[in-house]
């Protein structure tokens, strides 16, 4: 997205692997610290465009994973960074709330997981759960679920002004709405559910979860392989009442059934809705049982490939009613071979290596690194 420190690409993401290894004694803290120094060697952006995967919040998330065992390895510097992240949050929420009052459509980068307020909220829930900054993000997400009035009538408040590639497109006149964990509404759903599960709520919290779940129910497709959801829909699709795709696409964490199902499982658990939890688990199990879907995965990355599917399935299995999901894990772990061809976290070898650590240890990551995927 921009030059500078990034969690998804470069040293900050790579540092997460060495931090995780150091927590388990499989690597040294000296090595981990050298990667932290590399990640912070260039200027760190504090601009209002920064989020979980870029700039100051990315560095804050990285440094906090190094202190997951309670040892204040970066204490003085981190206190200043935490203050700056809180200030950034308040600025970003104020801009987003002003946009809502103007009745304008949002962009991905306002609310999504990778660059938006949901991603910053993930960091704050993990490392500053009692903060006013987190409360403001949750309140904003409640407001995001309120419908917006446009020339075409009412649209969901998270309907974006642009196409799926974060720019205006002739193929997406009037923008679109996205369902995926990385950029879509299931990211906010998962954050709201995780906060509720931790006993952190704001006014309208349950209503917001219900609104998102009702939307997902409206667009849920059912086949012999189980439920699935489109990646996105346009205004034309909305008027027609049917999605643009006729079958499930790649079962990736970022856009596919795994991330969408995990978000709804979390929502079901948090609200005590066992039916939703079972439906979400059925959706993931159906995806894992469909060779035609699995064949669409072509690399081992976290974002688009087998590592993301493994890590999401592992967390889903930990909470699942059915043992059938856990039984699929060895088959998925066997696919974590080969190399995506670059060292990055989301699209490269680092993410694959971290998923392999989970497969080998069969326990929660000591550093909490996978909070950045919103599946924990």
C-alpha positions as CSV (number, residue, x, y, z in Angstrom):
1,X,0.0,0.0,0.0
2,X,2.7,2.5,1.0
3,X,6.5,2.4,1.6
4,X,7.6,1.9,5.2
5,X,7.1,-0.8,7.9
6,X,4.4,-3.3,7.0
7,X,3.1,-6.4,8.9
8,X,2.0,-8.1,5.7
9,X,5.3,-7.5,3.9
10,X,8.8,-7.2,5.1
11,X,10.7,-7.3,8.4
12,X,7.8,-6.6,10.8
13,X,5.9,-9.7,9.6
14,X,9.1,-11.8,9.6
15,X,9.8,-10.7,13.1
16,X,6.6,-12.4,14.3
17,X,8.0,-15.8,13.3
18,X,11.2,-15.2,15.2
19,X,9.3,-13.8,18.2
20,X,7.0,-16.9,18.2
21,X,10.1,-19.2,18.1
22,X,11.8,-17.3,20.9
23,X,8.8,-17.6,23.1
24,X,9.0,-21.4,22.7
25,X,12.8,-21.5,23.1
26,X,13.2,-22.7,19.5
27,X,15.0,-19.5,18.6
28,X,16.8,-16.7,20.4
29,X,15.6,-13.4,21.5
30,X,18.7,-11.9,20.0
31,X,17.6,-13.0,16.5
32,X,14.0,-11.8,17.2
33,X,15.4,-8.5,18.3
34,X,17.5,-8.1,15.2
35,X,14.4,-8.4,13.1
36,X,12.5,-5.9,15.3
37,X,15.4,-3.5,14.8
38,X,15.3,-4.0,11.0
39,X,11.5,-3.4,11.0
40,X,11.9,-0.1,12.9
41,X,15.0,1.1,11.1
42,X,13.0,3.1,8.6
43,X,10.6,6.0,9.4
44,X,7.3,4.7,10.9
45,X,4.3,6.4,9.5
46,X,1.7,7.9,12.0
47,X,-0.6,9.1,9.2
48,X,-4.3,8.6,9.4
49,X,-4.0,6.0,6.6
50,X,-2.1,3.6,8.8
51,X,-3.6,0.4,10.2
52,X,-2.9,-3.0,11.5
53,X,-0.8,-4.0,8.4
54,X,1.0,-0.7,7.9
55,X,2.7,1.9,9.9
56,X,2.5,2.6,13.6
57,X,-0.3,0.1,14.6
58,X,1.7,-2.7,12.8
59,X,4.8,-1.9,14.8
60,X,2.8,-1.7,18.0
61,X,1.2,-5.1,17.3
62,X,4.7,-6.6,16.6
63,X,6.2,-5.3,19.7
64,X,3.4,-6.4,21.9
65,X,3.7,-10.0,20.7
66,X,7.2,-9.9,22.0
67,X,5.8,-9.1,25.5
68,X,3.1,-11.8,25.4
69,X,4.9,-13.6,28.3
70,X,4.7,-10.6,30.5
71,X,8.3,-9.5,30.1
72,X,8.5,-5.8,29.2
73,X,11.2,-6.1,26.5
74,X,10.2,-2.8,24.8
75,X,8.5,-1.1,27.7
76,X,9.5,2.6,27.4
77,X,9.3,2.8,23.6
78,X,6.0,0.9,23.6
79,X,4.3,3.2,26.1
80,X,4.9,6.1,23.7
81,X,3.8,4.0,20.7
82,X,0.6,3.0,22.5
83,X,-0.2,6.6,23.3
84,X,0.3,7.5,19.6
85,X,-1.9,4.6,18.5
86,X,-4.7,5.7,20.8
87,X,-4.4,9.3,19.4
88,X,-4.5,7.9,15.8
89,X,-7.6,5.8,16.7
90,X,-9.5,8.8,18.0
91,X,-8.6,10.8,14.9
92,X,-9.7,8.0,12.5
93,X,-12.9,7.4,14.3
94,X,-13.8,11.1,14.3
95,X,-13.3,11.2,10.5
96,X,-15.3,8.0,10.0
97,X,-18.2,9.3,12.2
98,X,-18.2,12.6,10.3
99,X,-18.4,10.6,7.0
100,X,-21.4,8.7,8.3
101,X,-23.2,11.9,9.4
102,X,-22.7,13.2,5.8
103,X,-24.4,10.1,4.5
104,X,-21.5,9.1,2.2
105,X,-20.4,5.6,1.4
106,X,-17.1,4.4,3.0
107,X,-14.0,3.0,1.5
108,X,-12.4,-0.3,2.5
109,X,-9.6,1.5,4.3
110,X,-12.0,3.1,6.7
111,X,-13.2,-0.1,8.4
112,X,-11.5,-3.2,7.1
113,X,-9.1,-5.6,8.9
114,X,-5.9,-4.9,7.0
115,X,-5.9,-1.1,6.9
116,X,-9.1,0.1,8.7
117,X,-10.5,0.6,12.1
118,X,-11.3,-3.1,12.5
119,X,-7.6,-4.0,12.3
120,X,-6.7,-1.3,14.9
121,X,-9.5,-2.7,17.0
122,X,-8.0,-6.1,16.9
123,X,-4.7,-4.8,18.2
124,X,-6.5,-2.8,21.0
125,X,-8.6,-5.8,22.0
126,X,-5.5,-7.9,22.2
127,X,-3.3,-5.5,24.1
128,X,-5.5,-2.7,25.5
129,X,-8.9,-4.1,26.0
130,X,-10.1,-1.6,28.5
131,X,-9.2,1.5,26.5
132,X,-11.5,4.3,25.4
133,X,-10.0,3.9,22.0
134,X,-11.3,0.4,21.6
135,X,-14.7,1.5,22.9
136,X,-14.8,4.2,20.2
137,X,-14.0,1.7,17.5
138,X,-16.8,-0.7,18.7
139,X,-19.2,2.2,18.8
140,X,-18.2,3.2,15.3
141,X,-18.8,-0.4,14.0
142,X,-22.3,-0.3,15.5
143,X,-22.9,2.9,13.5
144,X,-21.4,1.3,10.4
145,X,-24.2,-1.3,10.5
146,X,-26.9,1.4,10.2
147,X,-28.3,1.7,6.7
148,X,-27.3,4.7,4.4
149,X,-29.9,6.4,2.2
150,X,-28.8,6.8,-1.4
151,X,-30.4,7.6,-4.8
152,X,-31.0,3.8,-5.1
153,X,-32.7,3.6,-1.7
154,X,-31.1,2.2,1.4
155,X,-27.8,0.4,1.4
156,X,-25.9,-1.4,4.2
157,X,-23.7,1.1,6.0
158,X,-20.6,-0.9,4.9
159,X,-21.4,-0.6,1.2
160,X,-18.2,0.7,-0.3
161,X,-17.9,3.5,-2.9
162,X,-15.4,1.5,-5.0
163,X,-14.7,-1.9,-6.5
164,X,-13.0,-4.9,-4.9
165,X,-9.6,-3.7,-5.9
166,X,-10.0,-0.5,-3.9
167,X,-10.5,1.8,-6.8
168,X,-13.4,3.0,-9.0
169,X,-14.2,0.5,-11.7
170,X,-16.5,0.5,-14.7
171,X,-17.4,-3.1,-13.7
172,X,-18.6,-1.8,-10.3
173,X,-20.8,1.3,-10.9
174,X,-22.1,2.4,-7.5
175,X,-19.4,0.4,-5.6
176,X,-20.0,-3.0,-4.0
177,X,-20.3,-4.8,-0.7
178,X,-17.7,-7.3,0.3
179,X,-18.2,-10.5,2.4
180,X,-14.6,-11.5,3.1
181,X,-12.6,-11.4,6.4
182,X,-9.8,-9.2,5.0
183,X,-11.8,-6.4,3.5
184,X,-15.5,-7.2,4.1
185,X,-18.1,-7.1,6.8
186,X,-17.1,-10.4,8.4
187,X,-14.1,-8.6,9.8
188,X,-16.2,-6.2,11.9
189,X,-18.5,-9.1,12.8
190,X,-15.6,-11.1,14.2
191,X,-14.2,-8.2,16.2
192,X,-17.7,-7.4,17.7
193,X,-18.1,-11.1,18.5
194,X,-14.6,-11.4,20.1
195,X,-15.2,-8.2,22.2
196,X,-18.5,-9.6,23.4
197,X,-16.9,-12.9,24.2
198,X,-14.4,-10.9,26.4
199,X,-17.3,-9.1,28.1
200,X,-16.6,-5.8,26.3
201,X,-19.7,-4.2,24.8
202,X,-21.1,-0.8,23.8
203,X,-24.6,0.4,23.2
204,X,-26.1,-1.3,20.2
205,X,-23.5,-4.1,20.2
206,X,-25.9,-7.0,20.0
207,X,-28.1,-5.3,17.4
208,X,-25.0,-4.7,15.2
209,X,-24.1,-8.4,15.4
210,X,-27.7,-9.3,14.5
211,X,-27.8,-6.9,11.6
212,X,-24.6,-8.4,10.0
213,X,-25.7,-12.0,10.6
214,X,-29.1,-11.3,9.0
215,X,-27.3,-9.9,6.0
216,X,-25.1,-12.9,5.7
217,X,-28.2,-15.2,6.1
218,X,-29.9,-13.3,3.2
219,X,-27.0,-14.0,0.9
220,X,-26.1,-17.5,2.1
221,X,-26.1,-20.0,-0.7
222,X,-26.8,-23.7,0.0
223,X,-25.4,-26.6,-2.0
224,X,-24.8,-30.3,-1.4
225,X,-21.4,-29.3,-0.1
226,X,-22.9,-27.0,2.5
227,X,-23.5,-23.2,2.9
228,X,-21.3,-20.7,1.2
229,X,-21.3,-16.9,0.5
230,X,-20.3,-14.7,-2.4
231,X,-17.0,-12.8,-2.3
232,X,-19.0,-9.6,-3.1
233,X,-22.1,-8.2,-4.8
234,X,-22.8,-5.1,-6.9
235,X,-25.9,-2.9,-7.0
236,X,-27.1,-5.0,-10.0
237,X,-26.7,-8.1,-7.9
238,X,-28.5,-6.5,-5.0
239,X,-31.5,-5.6,-7.2
240,X,-31.6,-9.0,-8.8
241,X,-31.4,-10.7,-5.4
242,X,-28.7,-13.2,-6.4
243,X,-24.9,-13.2,-6.3
244,X,-22.7,-12.9,-9.4
245,X,-21.0,-16.3,-8.8
246,X,-22.8,-19.7,-9.2
247,X,-20.5,-21.8,-7.0
248,X,-18.0,-21.4,-4.1
249,X,-14.6,-19.9,-5.0
250,X,-11.2,-20.5,-3.5
251,X,-11.5,-21.5,0.2
252,X,-9.0,-18.9,1.4
253,X,-8.9,-17.1,4.7
254,X,-9.2,-13.7,3.1
255,X,-12.3,-14.0,0.9
256,X,-13.6,-17.5,1.1
257,X,-15.8,-19.7,3.2
258,X,-13.2,-20.4,6.0
259,X,-12.9,-16.8,7.2
260,X,-16.6,-16.1,6.8
261,X,-17.6,-19.2,8.6
262,X,-15.1,-18.6,11.5
263,X,-16.6,-15.1,12.0
264,X,-20.1,-16.5,12.2
265,X,-18.9,-19.3,14.6
266,X,-17.5,-16.6,16.8
267,X,-20.8,-14.7,16.6
268,X,-22.7,-17.8,17.5
269,X,-20.5,-18.6,20.5
270,X,-20.6,-15.0,21.8
271,X,-24.4,-14.7,21.5
272,X,-25.3,-18.2,22.6
273,X,-26.8,-18.9,19.2
274,X,-26.0,-22.7,18.8
275,X,-27.8,-22.9,15.5
276,X,-25.6,-20.3,13.9
277,X,-22.5,-21.9,15.3
278,X,-23.5,-25.3,13.9
279,X,-24.3,-23.7,10.5
280,X,-20.9,-22.0,10.4
281,X,-19.1,-25.2,11.3
282,X,-21.1,-27.1,8.6
283,X,-20.0,-24.5,6.1
284,X,-16.4,-25.0,6.9
285,X,-16.7,-28.8,7.0
286,X,-18.4,-28.8,3.6
287,X,-15.6,-26.7,2.2
288,X,-13.0,-29.1,3.6
289,X,-14.9,-32.0,2.1
290,X,-15.1,-30.7,-1.4
291,X,-12.1,-31.6,-3.6
292,X,-13.2,-29.2,-6.3
293,X,-13.0,-26.3,-3.8
294,X,-9.7,-27.4,-2.3
295,X,-8.1,-27.7,-5.7
296,X,-8.5,-24.0,-6.2
297,X,-5.8,-23.4,-3.6
298,X,-2.5,-23.0,-5.5
299,X,0.0,-21.9,-2.8
300,X,0.8,-22.3,0.9
301,X,0.3,-18.7,2.0
302,X,-1.8,-17.4,4.9
303,X,-3.9,-15.0,2.8
304,X,-4.8,-17.1,-0.2
305,X,-3.5,-20.6,0.5
306,X,-3.2,-23.7,2.7
307,X,-1.6,-21.9,5.7
308,X,-4.6,-19.6,6.1
309,X,-7.0,-22.5,5.7
310,X,-5.0,-24.6,8.3
311,X,-4.8,-21.8,10.9
312,X,-8.5,-20.9,10.5
313,X,-9.5,-24.5,10.7
314,X,-7.4,-25.1,13.8
315,X,-9.1,-22.3,15.7
316,X,-12.5,-23.3,14.5
317,X,-11.9,-26.9,15.6
318,X,-10.9,-25.7,19.1
319,X,-14.4,-24.3,19.5
320,X,-16.4,-26.7,17.4
321,X,-19.4,-28.9,18.4
322,X,-18.3,-31.5,15.9
323,X,-14.9,-33.4,16.1
324,X,-15.1,-33.8,12.3
325,X,-13.3,-30.5,11.7
326,X,-10.4,-31.4,13.9
327,X,-10.1,-34.7,12.1
328,X,-9.3,-32.8,8.9
329,X,-6.3,-31.0,10.3
330,X,-3.7,-33.7,9.5
331,X,-4.7,-33.6,5.9
332,X,-4.3,-29.9,5.8
333,X,-1.0,-29.9,7.6
334,X,0.4,-32.2,5.0
335,X,-0.3,-29.5,2.4
336,X,2.0,-27.0,4.2
337,X,4.9,-27.9,2.0
338,X,6.7,-26.0,-0.8
339,X,7.3,-22.2,-0.9
340,X,5.2,-19.3,-2.0
341,X,8.5,-17.8,-3.2
342,X,8.9,-14.7,-0.9
343,X,9.6,-14.2,2.8
344,X,6.4,-12.2,3.7
345,X,3.8,-12.9,6.3
346,X,0.5,-12.9,4.4
347,X,1.6,-14.1,1.0
348,X,4.9,-15.8,1.7
349,X,7.1,-18.2,3.6
350,X,6.7,-16.6,7.0
351,X,3.0,-17.2,7.2
352,X,3.5,-20.8,6.1
353,X,6.2,-21.4,8.7
354,X,4.0,-20.0,11.5
355,X,1.1,-22.2,10.5
356,X,3.5,-25.2,10.6
357,X,4.5,-24.3,14.1
358,X,0.8,-24.5,15.1
359,X,0.5,-27.9,13.4
360,X,3.6,-29.2,15.1
361,X,2.7,-28.0,18.6
362,X,-1.1,-28.2,18.4
363,X,-1.4,-25.3,20.9
364,X,-2.2,-21.6,20.8
365,X,0.6,-19.4,19.5
366,X,2.5,-18.1,22.5
367,X,2.9,-14.7,20.9
368,X,-0.7,-14.3,19.8
369,X,0.5,-13.5,16.3
370,X,-2.6,-14.8,14.6
371,X,-4.8,-12.2,16.2
372,X,-3.9,-10.2,13.1
373,X,-6.1,-12.7,11.1
374,X,-9.1,-12.2,13.5
375,X,-9.6,-16.0,13.9
376,X,-8.3,-16.5,17.4
